[in-house]
Amino acid sequence: MIRPLCLLFDCDGTLVDSEPLLAAEMAVSLTRLGLPFQASDYMGEFRGSRFRNIVAALEDRYGSVDPLHLAETETEMRSNLNRRLATELTAITGAREALNALADFPCGVVSNGPENKIRTSLEAIGLADVFGRHLYSGYTANCWKPDPRLYLHAAQGMGFDPEDCIAVDDALVGVRAALDAGMTVVHLNRFPDAEETPEGAIMISSMYQLPTVIENLVHARAMDYRQVALGR
């Protein structure tokens, strides 16, 4: 039998349009800490990166901040962000339609964000039931993209080998992590004029394209299986 496929989705920027909210809250919090930061810095340089990695990069440029003050600021920032996610968040265009079309596939979410943030985001746009408990956070696994271990952790949690997983991610850190994990990768490149899809990944510019891409991958997989079965 042909082995089934598992779909692993990034959250921010792939399923939910949370990045503008996250960038705005980061700009306020980091600048208050003495680390000059604008929302455009996140979208241009740090998109998809772990918050503490962004802080470390800014500290290299502007100097260290007090760890206690940083922890307090991060807690406040995440609280403010969760309130905004619950009331202001929208889905990425085409995400609902894609998930409806792919409802027969087992699906999970793989994110650098905390699990409560993932859940809040999915609940805000009515997609929480699609994924159930299959939420895989860097904070739970204690590893973050671009480390491939986060995607490997998700594959194990879903009960699939990496080669039987298709990762869908909009951020380059996530695309590279999934490629290094040995998965088939679909890059949702919403900024094709500014961002180049890494070699080995499949580029789409809209989630509306995803069901067709998955259908083609399933068809190619079936053809490969038939060739092996026929001994060719």
Secondary structure, 3 states (H helix, E strand, C coil): CCCCCEEEECCECCCECCHHHHHHHHHHHHHHHCCCCCHHHHHHHHCCCCHHHHHHHHHHHHCCCCHHHHHHHHHHHHHHHHHHHHHHCCECCCHHHHHHHCCCCCEEEEECCCHHHHHHHHHHCCCHHHHCCCEEEHHHHCCCCCCCHHHHHHHHHHCCCHHHEEEEECCHHHHHHHHHCCCEEEEECCCCCCCCCCCCCEEECCHHHHHHHHHHHHHHHHHHHHHHHCCC
